[in-house]
Amino acid sequence: MKIRSLTVGVPLRWPFAPIALDDIGAFARDLRARLTAGGYEVQTVRLAGPPLSTVLAGTDGREALAYARALETAARERGFEYVSVGPVRILDAPSARHRQAALDLINVLPEIVRATEVTFCSVLVASHNGGVHLPAVERTAAAIADIAQTTPDGFGNLRFAALANCPPHIPFFPAAYHEGSHPRYALALEAADVAVEAFTNAASLDEARQRLIAALDGHWQRLERILSPEQSFFGGAADGTAGGSSVTFGGVDLSLAPFPDDERSIAVALERLGVARFGASGTLFAAAVLTSALGSVHMPRTGYSGLMLPVLEDSRLAQRASEGLVSVDSLLLYAAVCGLGLDTVPLPGDTDSDELAAIILDMATLAARLDKPLTARLFPVPGARAGDRTAFDFPYFANSRVLAVRGLGAAALLAKGEVVRL
């Protein structure tokens, strides 16, 4: 097991003094060193700010690009490898004027992706209590299409997603954002290998569950010793105000993220559990068994803490998608019992924004109805058709085949309302 990300959320204002991030950077470097000394490789250290629409409230949307560039520069200088400027949030805007300003801010997000190197952004399009915001869905889909056509191989969509019902303090990107007046950190795991080992040669489903729970409980006992006592930093607060602050531990996201290697594949784990081939009948049941087991782990949880099925980040999942066993619809079906939603899903390059909006609508519907955090990180691949093989050169990706898009879009639905409570 590895730590995919040590993510530190910080309160920020704009403009901010870069020096205000000095102590946060020192805290993250120290904790990374302690985790490494304790036997856990920390792959990335990440910084997450408040929702972009909150930071820029009352300012011209053109400030967004300046803010994103300044935050990326300041964060990288202090050892953070990735940065999230947080989502644009529409549903909690206090007035019609603020909602319109937030909608207009979505139009700037493709430019933020193009103008930065390691900055992630997103749009929160739905929530359990607030429903689905149709204009936000429409503009988010247009942003995905824009990024696909204006970044090499459409790869810019790695750093952009539609979020639905996602709370603050998820340590996985692009969903990460901070809320509150004090810094907070959380861990995202790369732990699919733990499930592979636990399920291999298990004589029964109960034995498989107990082995997984015991293994993860054992890791938490080790991690708890490393993380305690709670660390504090002193000096200027991250939002630029005077005074110091403690950094609160927010928990561990138990989503067992995979890596493009069969021994670190969630799809392999489910096949070791007994599914003939991932995507065949029985996959939904196996996904529910694994997710249920995670609920019994004695670890403080945050984020999704469910089953993560990113098509291009899991070698066996990518293989089964190439074999035609995985579709957009089946991934949505699994999301109903496990978590995350649609992640790194390769789509035809001519998928238009209307078709993308229809996919986002279905994801958002599941999140709002089931009260669970889901996302859609979609990859229209310029020039590619359904069935074509992807050719991404990225160490965290396993290339697969482009999935077909079913349907003719959602224009008629999007035109018939603004907020729909489900």
N, C-alpha and C positions, 0 to 999 in steps of 0.2 A: 504494500500500500504506500502511496505517496500523497503528499499534500498538493493538490492541483493549484490551489491559490490561498495565500494569506491575504485576505481583503480587509482593508481598513477604511471605514466610513468616517468622513469628517464633515462638520458643519462649515459652510463656506458662504461668503458674501462676494459680491462683485462691485467694485474692484477689490482684490485682496493683495496683501503683501506676501510675496513668495516665501520670505523668511518665516512666516507663520507656520509653514509645513516642516521646518527643520526638526522639531522635536518628534513629530509624527514619523518622519523618515527614520530618525534614530531608533524609535521604538520598534518599527517594523524590521529594521536590520538586526536589532538585538534578538527579537523573537525568532526571526528566521534562523539565526545562528544557533539558538538554543534548541529549536526543533531539529535542525540538522545534526547537532551533537547528540540528540536523543534518538537518532536513527531514522528520522523522517526527512526525505528529500522534499524541499519546498520548490516546486517548479517555477512559480511566479509570485511576485508580491504586487498587489494591486491597490489602487486608491479609488474610492467611490465618493462622489459629492452628492448634495441634495438634488431633487428634481430640477432640471434645467429651467422649467417654467417658473419655479419658485425663486431661484437665484436671480433670474432676469425679470421678475415681476416689476412692472412700472418702467421698464426700459424698452428701447427700440430693439426689435429682434435682430438687428444688425450687430448688436453687441455680442451675440452668441458666438460668432466666429472668433472674436478677440478673446473672449473668456475661455473657449476651448483650447486655443493655442497657448494662452498663458498658463492654464492649468497643466496641460501636457508638458510644457517645458519645465515648470517648477517641480512637477512630480518626478519626471525622469532624472532631473539633477539630484534628486534625493533618494534615488534607488528604486522607485516604483516602475515596474515594467509595462503596466497597462493602467488606463485611466477611464473611469466612467463619469460623464457629465450628468448622468441620471436621465430619467424619462421626461418627456413633455406630458404633463397631466392635464386633461381637459375636464373630467367629471367633477373635480372638486374646485374648479375655478369659481370665485365668489360672485361674478356678474357676467352678463352677456359680453361686455367689453373685454373682460379677461379671458373668456372662452375663445373669442375671436382672435385675440393676441396669441393665445396658445396654439390655436389652429395654424395661424400664420407662421409660428415658430417651426412647425413641422417641415415647412418648405425649405428651411435653412439646413436641416439635418444632413441631406446629401452633400452639401458643401463642407460641413464639418468633417464628414468622413473623408472627402477628397483632400482637405487641407491639413489633415493630421495623419499621424502614422500609427498611434497606439490608443487612440481615443474611441470609446464606444458610446453610442447614444441609442435612444429608444423612444417609443410612444406607448403610454398606458391607455389602451382603447376601451377597456371594460373593467367592471368590478362587480362583486356579488351584490352589493347594495345599490350601486349606481346604474347598473345595466350596461348596455353596449352603446357606445357613441358612434353613430354611423358616419358622420363627417370625418371623425378621426380615423376610422378604418379606411375610408376612401383616400385620405391624404397619405396615410402610412403606406398603403399599397403603391401609390404613385411614387413615394420616396424610394421604395424597394426597386421599382422598375427603373427609376432614374439612376440609382447607384449601380445597378446591373449593367447599364449601358455606358457608364462613364468611368468605370474602374476596370483594370485589366482582368479579364475572365469573370467579371462581376464579383470579384473577391472582396470588394468593399463591404458586401453584405455580411461578412463575418462580424462586422462591428456595428450592426444595426438589427433591431428586432421589434416586432409588435409584442407588447406585454398585455396580459389580461389577469386582473385580480392578483397582481404581484405585490406583496408587501415590501417595505424597506428591509435592508440588511440581508438580502440574498447574496452570498459570496460569489456566485457564478455570474460571469458577464454573458450577454449584455444587460441582464436584468438588475444588476447591482445598483442601489442608490441608498443614500443615508437620510435618516430623519432624526431630529433631536438636537439638543444643544451641546452634547458631549461626544467625543470620538468613540467608536465601537468597532471591534474587529470580529471576524468569523473565519472559519476554515472551510474550504471546499475540498472534498476528497477525490482522489483518483484511486478507486478501490474496487473496480470490477474484478481484479484478480482475487480478491478475498472471496467473492461469490463463486468464482470458477473453482477455487480450491475446496470451498465448503461443499459444493454440490457434486464434485467428482467422486464417483463410487459410493455415494450415499445410498443406503439400502431402502430408505423411505423418504417421503416428503417431510415427515416430522423430524427425521434425523438431519436432513438437509437444512431445515429451518434452524434447528438447535445449533448445528455447527456454525452457521452464518452468524447467529446471534452471539454465540460464545466468542467467535473470532473478533467481531467488532467490539464487544464488551472489553476484550483483552486490549485492543488498541486504545480504547478510551482510558483504561487504567494507566497506560503509559503516557498518553497525551495529557491527562489531568495532572500528573506529576510535573510535566514540563511547563505547563501553562500556569501553575500556581507557584508562588502567590501572584495575585493580580499585579500587573505592572503599571506604573504611573510615569508620566513625564511632567516636567515643570518648565514654565516659561510662557511665551505668548500662546494664546489659544489659536486653534486652527482657523477660526473665522476672523482673525485679525484683531480681536479684542484683547484687553489686558488680562493677565492672570493665567494660571495653569489649570490642568484638568486631568482626570484619570481616563484611562482607556478601558472601556468595559468589554468583557468577553461576551459575544452574542450567540455563541453556539457553533455547531458543526452541521453543514449540509450533508446529509447521509445519502446523497444521490448516487454514490458509487460510479462516478464518471469513468468511462472506458478510455482506452488508448488503441490506436490502430495496430494491434498485435493480438493474435488469437488468445494468448494467455491472459490478456487484460480486456476481454470482450464480454459485455453483458449478454450478447446474443449467444456466445459460447456457453456462458453460465446457464442460461435457460435450456440450451440443448443438453447440457450435462444433467440438468434436473429431470429431463425426460421428453422434451419436445423433439419430435423427429427432425425438423428443420425450422429455424426461426421464421415465422410468418405463416407456417402451416396451422391448421386447426389445433387448438390446445395452447397456442401462444398466449392468448388472453388470460387463460387460467393460470399458466405458469408465471406471467407477469404479476398477477394479483397475489400469488403465493409469496413471491419475493418481496413485494411491497408490504405485505402484511407482516412479514418477518422483521422488516426494518422498524416497524412500530413497536416492537418489543425490545429493541436495543436500549440499554441504559446509558444514553449519551444525550447531553443537552442539544436539542436540534433547532435548526433554523432553515430558512429557505424552502426549497422544494422537498427535500428529504424523501424522494420517491425514486422511481425507476427512470433512468436517463437513457434515451434512445436516439442519439445523434447519428444520422445516417452516415455522414462522411468521417466520423471520429471513431467508428467501431468497425474493425476489419471484417468480422463475420456478418454484421448487419449490412455492411456495404456489399458483401458477396451475395447475401440473400436478396438484396434489392436488385442486384445485377441479374439474378436468376428469375426475377419477376414475382417473388414471394412477398414483397413489401410494396405498399402503395401509400399515397397520401391519406387515403381513407382508413387503411388499416392502422397507420400510425396514430391517427386521431382516435380510433377505437381503443388502442392500448392506453392512450393518454387518459381515458375515462377512468381507468383503474390504477394507474401508476403515477404519472407526473410528467412535468416539463412541457409536453406538447410536441411541436414540430421543430426540430433543430437540425441545422445544416442539411436541408433537404434540397437536392439539385433538381431544377425544373427546366423545361425548354426555354430557350432564349427568347422566343416570341410570345411567352406568357405575358399578357398585357395586365395593366393595373386593375382592370375590372375583374379578371380571373383571380389575381392575387387577393383582391378584397374579399372575394367569395370564400377563399381558403381561410383568411383571417377571421371572417365572420363565424365560421364553424368552430374554429379554435376558441374564440372569445365566448361563444355560446356555452361550450363545455365549462369553461372557467367560471362564468357567471352563474350558471345553473347548479354546478357541483361545488361551488365555493372552494376552488383550488387554484393555485398559481400555475398558469400556462403561458407559453410564448410561441411565437412563430418566427423562426429565423430561416428565411427562404432564399434560395440561390438560383435565380434565373441565370442560365449560362449562355452568354451571347453566342449565337451561331449554332447552338446545339439543339438537337431534336430529341424527343422521347426515345430512349433506347441507346443513345450515343454514350460513349464512355467519357467520363470527366478526366481532366488532365491537370489537376491542381498540384503544384509543387510546394507542399506545406507539410512539415513533419508531423502535425497532429491530424492529418487527413489520410484516409484510405480511399482511393478513387473507386467510384461505383458507376452506375449507369443513371442517366437522367430519367426521372420518374414522369409519367404522363400526368397531365392535368385534365381532370374530368369536369365538364360543365362549361357553361357559356358566360359566366360572370354573374355579378350581383347588382348591376346598374338599377334594375327595376326595384329591388329591395332598398338600396341605398337612397333612392329618390323619395321614399315614402315615410321619412321620419328623421328625427335627430337623435334622441335617446330612447332606447327601447329597454324597458326593465323586464327581465325574464324570471 
